[in-house]
């Protein structure tokens, strides 16, 4: 990850007292039921602080990352020529080509379609969506709160579609990462 200047991605911990430096606090809606503690099944706790066993999830879903670090990773595997990919063109194509008609059997992404690829993530107290679109636009949206994981990520995606549609002609052509495009 050093090649991409990604420095803040790490595995999360179960308890508030163990959060990483600069990691946000997480919040859930008032009506979200408490979960059994991973440390004491008789105790009820907030899902984001002891109700999900993040140590057991490890690489399968306990990652924390800033939107900037997520975008650095996405731009390094998106197949576009503006930033060099860390994977071969063949591997990127395989990752973004669904093995099924619904676009859900892809490598590393949640789903892909002719418009682009998306990945979602949700645990108690957080929702995230990242996308790389065929029109060259990629984006990441993360929040430190959640109510319902399925509706939360759908709403994020819907809001981002509306924002991009409304601002399409006004988006600046700026490289915020300081990465150099390949020389032609």
C-alpha positions as CSV (number, residue, x, y, z in Angstrom):
1,X,0.0,0.0,0.0
2,X,3.0,2.3,0.4
3,X,3.2,2.6,-3.5
4,X,-0.3,4.1,-3.4
5,X,0.4,6.3,-0.4
6,X,-2.4,4.6,1.6
7,X,-1.6,4.9,5.3
8,X,-4.8,4.7,7.2
9,X,-6.3,1.4,6.2
10,X,-6.3,-1.1,9.1
11,X,-8.4,-3.7,10.9
12,X,-10.9,-2.4,13.4
13,X,-11.3,-3.5,16.9
14,X,-14.4,-4.4,18.9
15,X,-14.4,-1.7,21.6
16,X,-14.5,2.1,21.7
17,X,-11.4,2.2,23.9
18,X,-9.4,0.2,21.3
19,X,-10.2,2.4,18.3
20,X,-7.3,3.5,16.0
21,X,-5.8,7.0,16.1
22,X,-8.1,9.3,14.1
23,X,-10.8,6.7,13.9
24,X,-14.3,8.2,14.3
25,X,-16.8,7.2,16.9
26,X,-19.8,5.2,15.5
27,X,-23.5,5.8,16.1
28,X,-26.7,3.8,15.5
29,X,-30.3,4.9,15.4
30,X,-32.2,5.0,18.7
31,X,-34.5,2.1,17.7
32,X,-31.7,-0.3,16.7
33,X,-31.8,-3.2,19.2
34,X,-28.7,-4.0,21.2
35,X,-26.8,-7.2,20.5
36,X,-25.3,-9.8,22.8
37,X,-21.8,-8.9,23.7
38,X,-19.0,-11.0,22.0
39,X,-17.4,-11.1,25.4
40,X,-20.4,-12.0,27.6
41,X,-23.5,-13.4,25.9
42,X,-25.7,-12.3,28.9
43,X,-24.8,-8.7,28.4
44,X,-26.5,-6.5,25.7
45,X,-24.3,-3.9,24.0
46,X,-24.3,-1.6,21.0
47,X,-23.5,-3.6,17.8
48,X,-20.6,-1.3,16.9
49,X,-19.0,-1.6,20.3
50,X,-18.9,-5.3,21.2
51,X,-21.9,-6.6,19.4
52,X,-20.0,-7.6,16.3
53,X,-16.9,-9.8,16.6
54,X,-14.6,-7.7,14.4
55,X,-11.6,-9.8,15.5
56,X,-13.4,-12.9,14.0
57,X,-14.4,-10.9,10.8
58,X,-10.8,-9.7,10.3
59,X,-10.2,-9.2,6.6
60,X,-13.7,-10.2,5.6
61,X,-15.3,-7.0,6.9
62,X,-13.6,-5.4,9.8
63,X,-11.6,-2.8,7.8
64,X,-11.5,0.9,8.5
65,X,-10.4,3.4,5.8
66,X,-10.9,7.0,5.0
67,X,-12.7,8.0,1.7
68,X,-9.4,9.3,0.4
69,X,-7.6,6.0,1.0
70,X,-10.5,4.1,-0.6
71,X,-10.3,6.3,-3.7
72,X,-6.5,5.8,-3.9
73,X,-7.2,2.0,-4.0
74,X,-10.1,2.3,-6.4
75,X,-8.2,4.4,-8.9
76,X,-5.3,1.8,-8.8
77,X,-7.7,-1.0,-9.9
78,X,-10.2,0.7,-12.1
79,X,-8.7,0.0,-15.6
80,X,-8.5,3.7,-16.5
81,X,-5.3,5.0,-17.9
82,X,-5.2,8.3,-15.9
83,X,-3.6,6.6,-12.9
84,X,-1.5,3.4,-13.4
85,X,-3.2,0.3,-12.1
86,X,-1.4,-2.0,-9.7
87,X,-3.0,-5.0,-11.4
88,X,-2.6,-6.2,-15.0
89,X,-5.3,-5.1,-17.5
90,X,-6.4,-8.8,-17.8
91,X,-6.9,-9.1,-14.0
92,X,-8.8,-5.8,-13.9
93,X,-11.0,-7.0,-16.8
94,X,-11.7,-10.3,-15.0
95,X,-12.6,-8.4,-11.8
96,X,-15.1,-6.2,-13.6
97,X,-16.7,-8.8,-15.8
98,X,-19.6,-10.6,-14.2
99,X,-19.9,-14.4,-14.4
100,X,-23.7,-14.1,-14.2
101,X,-26.6,-12.2,-15.8
102,X,-27.3,-10.1,-12.7
103,X,-23.8,-8.8,-12.4
104,X,-23.3,-10.1,-8.9
105,X,-20.6,-12.8,-9.5
106,X,-17.5,-10.5,-9.7
107,X,-14.2,-10.5,-8.0
108,X,-13.8,-8.0,-5.2
109,X,-16.8,-5.9,-6.2
110,X,-20.4,-6.3,-4.9
111,X,-21.8,-6.1,-8.5
112,X,-20.9,-4.8,-11.9
113,X,-23.0,-3.6,-14.8
114,X,-22.4,-1.9,-18.1
115,X,-22.4,1.4,-16.2
116,X,-19.6,0.4,-13.7
117,X,-18.8,-1.5,-10.5
118,X,-19.9,-0.9,-6.9
119,X,-18.9,-2.2,-3.5
120,X,-20.9,-1.7,-0.3
121,X,-20.1,-2.3,3.3
122,X,-22.1,-2.0,6.5
123,X,-21.7,-2.9,10.1
124,X,-23.4,-1.5,13.2
125,X,-22.5,2.2,13.2
126,X,-21.2,2.5,9.6
127,X,-22.2,2.4,6.0
128,X,-20.0,2.7,2.9
129,X,-20.3,2.6,-0.9
130,X,-17.6,2.9,-3.4
131,X,-18.1,3.0,-7.2
132,X,-16.0,3.3,-10.3
133,X,-18.1,4.2,-13.3
134,X,-17.5,3.6,-17.0
135,X,-17.8,7.3,-17.6
136,X,-14.5,7.8,-15.7
137,X,-16.0,9.0,-12.4
138,X,-15.2,7.1,-9.2
139,X,-16.5,8.0,-5.8
140,X,-16.6,6.9,-2.1
141,X,-19.1,7.7,0.5
142,X,-18.7,6.6,4.1
143,X,-20.7,7.4,7.2
144,X,-20.2,6.7,10.9
145,X,-23.8,5.9,11.5
146,X,-26.3,3.3,10.4
147,X,-29.9,2.4,10.8
148,X,-30.6,-0.4,8.4
149,X,-27.6,-1.7,6.3
150,X,-29.7,-2.6,3.2
151,X,-31.6,0.6,3.0
152,X,-28.7,2.8,4.1
153,X,-26.4,1.8,1.2
154,X,-29.2,2.0,-1.3
155,X,-30.0,5.6,-0.1
156,X,-26.3,6.6,-0.3
157,X,-26.1,5.2,-3.9
158,X,-29.3,7.0,-4.8
159,X,-28.1,10.3,-3.4
160,X,-24.8,10.0,-5.2
161,X,-26.5,9.3,-8.5
162,X,-28.6,12.5,-8.1
163,X,-25.5,14.6,-7.2
164,X,-23.6,13.3,-10.2
165,X,-26.5,13.9,-12.5
166,X,-27.0,17.4,-11.2
167,X,-23.3,18.4,-11.3
168,X,-22.1,16.4,-14.3
169,X,-20.9,19.4,-16.4
170,X,-19.5,21.2,-13.3
171,X,-17.1,18.5,-12.0
172,X,-13.5,19.8,-11.8
173,X,-10.7,17.8,-13.6
174,X,-8.4,17.7,-10.6
175,X,-6.1,15.0,-9.3
176,X,-6.3,15.3,-5.5
177,X,-3.9,12.5,-4.8
178,X,-0.7,13.9,-6.5
179,X,-0.4,10.8,-8.6
180,X,1.2,11.2,-12.0
181,X,-0.6,9.9,-15.1
182,X,1.4,7.6,-17.3
183,X,3.5,9.4,-19.9
184,X,2.3,8.8,-23.5
